[in-house]
Amino acid sequence: MLIEMTVKGVILDPTTNTPVVLLRDMAEERILPIWVGGAEANAIATQIENLAPSRPMTHDLLRNVIEGLNAVVQKVVVSDLKDATFYAVIFLLVGTVDPVTIDARPSDAIALALRTKAPIFVEDSVIERAKSSDIATERAESDRLQKWLEGLDPDDLGKYKM
């Protein structure tokens, strides 16, 4: 089952100083942290802040190519979690044919979705596996981080912005 999510923000993991994209479901009951690289976090954060670069960045270029080909990003889906790595798929509508699916890193898919105003979904099974996986443990003290994420108030996001 697909769960629609929104980007609540990009923060720095206080234990590793690594950027984290926070996805939250529409009912604001579940949160999914995805650790990303600095450049990817910046691409997402600049779009959230509605900052327009003087020249197109990579995700802007990709959006422009898609639009130039008269295609539409239908949705992006964080589709899998394997060996502490998230996977995503971009669904493109091209003409009247079935959607074209493109394998992508979640950070790139999210950055593109924000630029094209496409919905972001996560497979329910990915959220469940992320809860029980060793992702946070591999990054740093999972209990402390989990408690910190659970207690995070959306108003606090500004304190940790990139």
C-alpha angles and dihedrals in degrees: 000000000000119000117202112229138184130210107253093183150296115265139168116253100240092214099051104016087233120141116254126194110212116211118189129187120244093255088052091233100115133043128193119197115203118189111220140175123270097253092049092047089051091051090053096042094050090053092048088052091046091235111162115209118220090242128029115273121215096274091045089052091050091050090049092051092049092049091044089057090051091246128135131213100237096186144319123233129198091217111174148013118209127166092347091307123117120217129202140190128210115212113210125190110213114180115309098322126106115284117281111231121214125191111233144163109260091240092057093043091050093047090051093045091054091051094048096037089237119156120258119222134182125201108247089229090058091056091049094047091047089057092055100034130098094243095113091040090055091049097045144293100351099194093053092045093046091052090047092051093046092051095044112124114209087233088062093061091089090061091062102035119139 
